[in-house]
């Protein structure tokens, strides 16, 4: 019980990691320039249970503009103002792989009109 309580404390930081987690990105496939792009990254463990508030970072490469990196947590919707030109944009979710290397673990491409 103490281990569970300790993990609920703010100092316990679970990171998105593959293959321990299955990553799903829920997001629109098309957004308007100047509008908002909203998305949610969900994680499931090997037993199929949802993993809430695991840390990850994300970066959006807009058409004609490379984005900056932002911190986020799984299961929580994120919203960011659409930037760049019209065209394809790509959301990159950053976390850890099986060798503990930090990098892209999932992507979602969408259209900016």
Backbone as ProteinMPNN parsed JSONL, in Angstrom:
{"seq_chain_A": "XXXXXXXXXXXXXXXXXXXXXXXXXXXXXXXXXXXXXXXXXXXXXXXXXXXXXXXXXXXXXXXXXXXXXXXXXXXXXXXXXXXXXXXXXXXXXXXXXXXXXXXXXXXXXXXXX", "coords_chain_A": {"N_chain_A": [[0.827, -1.198, 0.0], [1.961, 1.223, 0.744], [3.767, 1.609, -1.332], [2.067, 2.118, -3.456], [0.88, 4.507, -2.611], [3.162, 6.076, -2.542], [3.753, 6.228, -5.228], [1.706, 7.801, -6.143], [2.393, 10.259, -5.307], [3.684, 13.536, -6.165], [6.376, 13.338, -6.87], [6.758, 10.954, -8.131], [7.452, 9.92, -11.231], [6.248, 8.651, -13.989], [7.173, 7.803, -17.192], [6.184, 7.939, -20.627], [6.711, 5.03, -22.389], [7.896, 2.76, -24.789], [8.315, -0.717, -25.437], [6.521, -1.03, -23.317], [4.252, 0.515, -23.072], [1.341, 1.106, -25.043], [0.795, 3.472, -27.453], [-1.654, 5.866, -28.233], [-2.93, 8.376, -30.279], [-5.361, 10.757, -30.128], [-6.84, 12.862, -32.268], [-7.708, 15.641, -34.425], [-7.908, 15.366, -38.014], [-7.787, 17.457, -39.646], [-7.395, 20.957, -39.528], [-8.06, 24.497, -39.047], [-6.094, 27.221, -40.218], [-4.774, 29.47, -37.874], [-6.599, 28.716, -36.014], [-7.293, 26.418, -33.309], [-5.465, 23.508, -32.425], [-6.291, 20.509, -31.071], [-5.533, 17.713, -29.0], [-5.177, 14.375, -27.633], [-3.098, 12.228, -25.905], [-3.09, 8.888, -25.286], [-2.224, 6.17, -23.185], [-1.697, 2.67, -22.873], [-1.05, -0.089, -20.742], [0.732, -3.275, -20.829], [-1.261, -5.032, -20.036], [-3.529, -3.906, -20.978], [-4.659, -1.888, -19.53], [-5.472, 1.534, -18.968], [-3.014, 4.079, -18.733], [-2.621, 6.738, -16.724], [-1.609, 10.165, -16.641], [1.111, 9.824, -17.287], [4.299, 11.042, -18.046], [5.234, 12.846, -20.979], [6.709, 14.329, -23.889], [5.974, 16.694, -26.469], [6.088, 17.734, -29.888], [5.324, 19.84, -32.556], [5.675, 19.868, -35.925], [5.11, 22.286, -38.042], [3.775, 23.309, -41.264], [6.33, 24.686, -42.984], [7.49, 25.632, -40.629], [9.336, 24.801, -37.837], [8.389, 23.382, -34.814], [8.471, 23.993, -31.207], [9.465, 22.146, -28.247], [7.171, 20.725, -25.943], [5.95, 19.998, -22.641], [3.877, 17.367, -21.35], [1.102, 15.293, -20.172], [-0.162, 11.966, -20.196], [-3.522, 11.146, -21.153], [-4.652, 13.616, -20.789], [-6.159, 16.321, -22.367], [-4.591, 18.395, -24.766], [-4.089, 21.684, -26.048], [-3.232, 23.781, -28.676], [-2.338, 26.744, -30.402], [-2.707, 26.985, -33.898], [0.033, 27.139, -36.089], [2.389, 28.372, -38.583], [2.282, 27.687, -42.161], [-0.346, 26.895, -44.576], [-0.936, 23.431, -45.143], [0.649, 20.203, -44.658], [1.056, 19.091, -41.311], [2.886, 17.753, -38.531], [2.479, 16.008, -35.583], [4.625, 15.04, -33.068], [5.189, 12.625, -30.657], [7.135, 12.343, -27.84], [9.126, 10.106, -26.031], [10.373, 7.267, -24.25], [12.292, 4.491, -25.533], [12.74, 0.878, -25.667], [15.427, 0.637, -25.026], [15.886, 2.727, -23.356], [16.32, 5.101, -24.72], [15.658, 8.436, -25.52], [13.169, 9.749, -27.592], [11.178, 10.022, -30.623], [8.118, 8.414, -30.264], [5.612, 8.107, -31.271], [3.514, 9.351, -33.932], [1.395, 11.815, -35.518], [-0.112, 12.909, -38.36], [-1.542, 15.781, -39.839], [-3.797, 17.997, -41.594], [-3.468, 21.431, -42.338], [-5.596, 23.983, -43.09]], "CA_chain_A": [[0.0, 0.0, 0.0], [2.838, 2.398, 0.78], [4.337, 1.803, -2.669], [1.031, 2.749, -4.274], [0.778, 5.896, -2.17], [4.379, 6.779, -2.955], [3.673, 6.465, -6.666], [0.735, 8.867, -6.373], [3.018, 11.527, -4.93], [4.162, 14.261, -7.33], [7.745, 13.005, -7.24], [6.743, 9.726, -8.916], [7.291, 10.332, -12.617], [6.208, 7.607, -14.985], [7.303, 8.343, -18.533], [5.71, 7.13, -21.745], [7.809, 4.166, -22.82], [7.515, 1.609, -25.592], [7.032, -1.353, -25.711], [5.688, -1.191, -22.117], [2.996, 1.222, -23.301], [0.82, 1.296, -26.389], [0.478, 4.896, -27.575], [-2.719, 6.254, -29.159], [-3.139, 9.823, -30.376], [-6.711, 11.133, -30.551], [-6.699, 14.236, -32.766], [-8.337, 15.932, -35.708], [-7.068, 15.155, -39.187], [-7.812, 18.707, -40.393], [-7.652, 22.138, -38.699], [-7.986, 25.783, -39.756], [-4.973, 28.096, -39.873], [-5.187, 30.488, -36.921], [-7.47, 28.099, -35.02], [-6.624, 25.603, -32.297], [-5.303, 22.074, -32.643], [-6.425, 19.8, -29.795], [-5.24, 16.287, -29.094], [-4.978, 13.66, -26.383], [-2.261, 11.036, -26.006], [-3.46, 7.89, -24.287], [-1.304, 5.037, -23.065], [-2.18, 1.457, -22.225], [0.03, -0.995, -20.378], [0.669, -4.581, -21.498], [-2.506, -5.694, -19.649], [-4.627, -3.184, -21.589], [-5.175, -0.853, -18.627], [-5.025, 2.883, -19.314], [-2.006, 4.682, -17.856], [-2.933, 8.158, -16.628], [-0.625, 11.149, -16.202], [2.508, 9.499, -17.593], [4.942, 12.194, -18.676], [5.79, 12.77, -22.327], [6.874, 15.633, -24.504], [5.509, 16.698, -27.846], [6.573, 18.777, -30.775], [4.563, 19.868, -33.801], [6.355, 20.475, -37.065], [4.105, 22.928, -38.882], [4.209, 23.554, -42.643], [7.228, 25.834, -43.058], [7.924, 26.105, -39.314], [9.6, 23.748, -36.867], [7.847, 23.74, -33.507], [9.29, 23.781, -30.018], [9.062, 20.996, -27.449], [6.292, 21.028, -24.82], [5.731, 18.9, -21.698], [2.467, 17.007, -21.204], [0.822, 14.044, -19.467], [-1.128, 11.128, -20.899], [-4.908, 11.202, -20.707], [-5.07, 15.008, -20.618], [-6.21, 17.013, -23.654], [-3.714, 19.54, -24.989], [-4.585, 22.589, -27.081], [-2.197, 24.715, -29.094], [-2.722, 27.589, -31.545], [-2.121, 26.534, -35.161], [1.084, 28.035, -36.582], [2.928, 28.001, -39.887], [1.499, 27.885, -43.381], [-1.269, 25.812, -44.902], [-0.233, 22.238, -45.6], [0.732, 19.101, -43.699], [1.771, 19.298, -40.049], [3.079, 16.469, -37.857], [2.647, 15.952, -34.129], [5.544, 13.99, -32.632], [5.155, 12.332, -29.227], [8.477, 11.94, -27.429], [9.218, 9.31, -24.813], [11.526, 6.362, -24.205], [12.158, 3.179, -26.158], [13.148, -0.26, -24.833], [16.817, 0.836, -24.6], [15.893, 3.985, -22.603], [16.679, 6.237, -25.559], [14.569, 9.399, -25.629], [12.928, 10.145, -28.973], [9.808, 9.938, -31.124], [7.491, 7.108, -30.051], [4.355, 8.09, -32.023], [3.289, 10.562, -34.732], [0.071, 12.035, -36.099], [-0.04, 13.934, -39.397], [-2.83, 16.414, -40.077], [-3.814, 19.046, -42.613], [-3.812, 22.799, -41.935], [-6.228, 24.687, -44.212]], "C_chain_A": [[0.861, 1.248, 0.0], [3.434, 2.674, -0.598], [3.332, 2.488, -3.584], [0.896, 4.214, -3.899], [1.999, 6.686, -2.601], [4.33, 7.11, -4.441], [2.675, 7.562, -7.001], [1.299, 10.237, -6.019], [3.584, 12.207, -6.172], [5.565, 13.864, -7.774], [7.824, 11.735, -8.09], [6.468, 10.09, -10.37], [7.389, 9.131, -13.532], [6.283, 8.279, -16.347], [6.692, 7.398, -19.548], [6.893, 6.34, -22.274], [7.258, 3.005, -23.643], [8.605, 0.556, -25.455], [6.14, -1.549, -24.488], [4.317, -0.542, -22.27], [2.631, 1.185, -24.781], [0.322, 2.731, -26.455], [-0.626, 5.099, -28.611], [-2.856, 7.771, -29.116], [-4.546, 10.058, -30.907], [-6.638, 12.6, -30.964], [-7.436, 14.389, -34.089], [-7.36, 15.658, -36.848], [-6.971, 16.437, -40.021], [-8.154, 19.843, -39.438], [-7.518, 23.396, -39.56], [-6.766, 26.568, -39.278], [-5.487, 29.205, -38.963], [-6.118, 29.955, -35.847], [-6.657, 27.346, -33.978], [-6.555, 24.152, -32.754], [-5.342, 21.416, -31.27], [-6.137, 18.327, -30.013], [-5.098, 15.699, -27.7], [-4.142, 12.421, -26.674], [-2.688, 10.087, -24.897], [-2.465, 6.743, -24.341], [-2.024, 3.872, -22.421], [-0.974, 0.588, -21.897], [-0.164, -2.338, -21.08], [-0.581, -5.373, -21.145], [-3.734, -5.003, -20.236], [-5.237, -2.104, -20.711], [-4.621, 0.51, -19.035], [-4.061, 3.412, -18.262], [-2.249, 6.189, -17.879], [-1.73, 8.956, -16.125], [0.824, 10.692, -16.32], [3.087, 10.689, -18.356], [5.353, 11.86, -20.106], [6.027, 14.196, -22.791], [6.327, 15.542, -25.914], [6.058, 17.906, -28.579], [5.727, 18.697, -32.035], [5.409, 20.575, -34.851], [5.279, 20.963, -38.025], [4.649, 23.077, -40.288], [5.052, 24.828, -42.664], [7.752, 26.334, -41.726], [8.128, 24.922, -38.369], [9.14, 24.217, -35.491], [8.837, 23.528, -32.384], [8.706, 22.616, -29.214], [8.262, 21.457, -26.238], [6.158, 19.797, -23.935], [4.239, 18.638, -21.559], [2.353, 15.698, -20.431], [-0.267, 13.28, -20.203], [-2.519, 11.259, -20.283], [-5.449, 12.6, -20.518], [-5.028, 15.702, -21.978], [-5.283, 18.22, -23.645], [-4.32, 20.384, -26.104], [-3.483, 23.585, -27.387], [-2.684, 25.474, -30.329], [-1.985, 27.098, -32.787], [-1.148, 27.589, -35.663], [1.508, 27.607, -37.976], [1.966, 28.287, -41.023], [0.471, 26.768, -43.543], [-0.461, 24.636, -45.436], [-0.227, 21.177, -44.51], [1.536, 19.521, -42.469], [1.868, 17.935, -39.358], [3.314, 16.671, -36.366], [3.572, 14.779, -33.824], [5.434, 13.851, -31.123], [6.512, 11.75, -28.86], [8.441, 11.216, -26.093], [10.423, 8.401, -24.917], [11.232, 5.053, -24.926], [12.699, 2.108, -25.203], [14.591, -0.135, -24.332], [17.001, 2.128, -23.799], [16.442, 5.164, -23.404], [15.459, 7.129, -25.695], [14.414, 9.815, -27.08], [11.468, 9.981, -29.332], [9.277, 8.521, -30.932], [6.141, 6.993, -30.755], [4.233, 9.4, -32.805], [1.833, 10.607, -35.207], [0.209, 13.187, -37.105], [-1.447, 14.46, -39.667], [-2.675, 17.567, -41.063], [-4.21, 20.39, -41.981], [-4.351, 23.508, -43.175], [-6.291, 26.177, -43.953]], "O_chain_A": [[0.533, 2.228, -0.669], [3.591, 3.83, -0.991], [3.701, 3.339, -4.393], [0.807, 5.073, -4.776], [1.88, 7.849, -2.985], [4.816, 8.16, -4.861], [2.791, 8.195, -8.05], [0.732, 11.261, -6.398], [3.931, 11.528, -7.138], [5.909, 14.037, -8.944], [8.857, 11.472, -8.705], [5.365, 10.523, -10.702], [8.484, 8.646, -13.818], [5.539, 9.221, -16.621], [6.685, 6.184, -19.344], [7.947, 6.902, -22.572], [6.289, 2.353, -23.254], [9.772, 0.936, -25.361], [5.089, -2.18, -24.604], [3.34, -0.991, -21.671], [3.5, 1.226, -25.652], [-0.475, 3.159, -25.619], [-0.551, 4.575, -29.722], [-2.894, 8.37, -28.042], [-4.885, 9.614, -32.004], [-6.405, 13.476, -30.131], [-7.743, 13.413, -34.773], [-6.144, 15.713, -36.668], [-6.192, 16.514, -40.971], [-9.079, 19.727, -38.633], [-6.944, 23.365, -40.648], [-6.446, 26.579, -38.089], [-6.518, 29.814, -39.246], [-6.404, 30.651, -34.873], [-5.469, 27.612, -33.794], [-7.477, 23.642, -33.39], [-4.524, 21.727, -30.404], [-6.449, 17.763, -31.062], [-4.921, 16.42, -26.718], [-4.45, 11.657, -27.588], [-2.652, 10.437, -23.717], [-1.939, 6.396, -25.398], [-2.858, 4.056, -21.534], [-0.007, 0.527, -22.657], [-1.118, -2.514, -21.838], [-0.941, -6.299, -21.873], [-4.859, -5.455, -20.022], [-6.22, -1.471, -21.097], [-3.452, 0.63, -19.401], [-4.261, 3.223, -17.062], [-2.102, 6.837, -18.915], [-0.947, 8.484, -15.3], [1.674, 11.122, -15.54], [2.421, 11.266, -19.216], [5.767, 10.739, -20.404], [5.59, 15.151, -22.148], [6.225, 14.457, -26.486], [6.428, 18.925, -27.995], [5.444, 17.604, -32.526], [5.804, 21.728, -34.682], [4.63, 20.18, -38.718], [5.859, 22.983, -40.494], [4.547, 25.917, -42.395], [8.406, 27.376, -41.689], [7.208, 24.14, -38.132], [9.469, 25.323, -35.061], [9.908, 22.956, -32.582], [7.591, 22.164, -29.476], [8.611, 22.441, -25.585], [6.244, 18.671, -24.425], [3.429, 19.562, -21.637], [3.355, 15.074, -20.081], [-1.185, 13.877, -20.765], [-2.675, 11.454, -19.078], [-6.603, 12.76, -20.121], [-4.005, 15.681, -22.662], [-5.199, 18.96, -22.665], [-4.984, 19.859, -26.998], [-2.877, 24.159, -26.483], [-3.359, 24.909, -31.19], [-0.785, 26.827, -32.737], [-1.456, 28.781, -35.666], [1.037, 26.592, -38.489], [0.984, 29.015, -40.876], [0.425, 25.824, -42.753], [0.564, 24.817, -46.095], [-1.004, 21.247, -43.557], [2.551, 20.21, -42.572], [1.025, 17.065, -39.577], [4.215, 17.398, -35.948], [3.329, 13.657, -34.27], [5.567, 14.831, -30.391], [6.982, 10.795, -29.478], [7.8, 11.668, -25.145], [11.393, 8.729, -25.599], [10.102, 4.566, -24.939], [13.069, 2.408, -24.068], [14.943, -0.739, -23.318], [18.128, 2.576, -23.586], [16.969, 6.116, -22.829], [14.355, 6.648, -25.953], [15.389, 10.187, -27.733], [10.618, 9.821, -28.456], [9.893, 7.55, -31.373], [5.579, 5.9, -30.832], [4.776, 10.428, -32.399], [1.147, 9.587, -35.284], [0.599, 14.296, -36.741], [-2.412, 13.698, -39.719], [-1.57, 18.042, -41.325], [-5.157, 20.471, -41.199], [-3.657, 23.622, -44.186], [-6.791, 26.929, -44.791]]}, "name": "protein", "num_of_chains": 1, "seq": "XXXXXXXXXXXXXXXXXXXXXXXXXXXXXXXXXXXXXXXXXXXXXXXXXXXXXXXXXXXXXXXXXXXXXXXXXXXXXXXXXXXXXXXXXXXXXXXXXXXXXXXXXXXXXXXXX"}
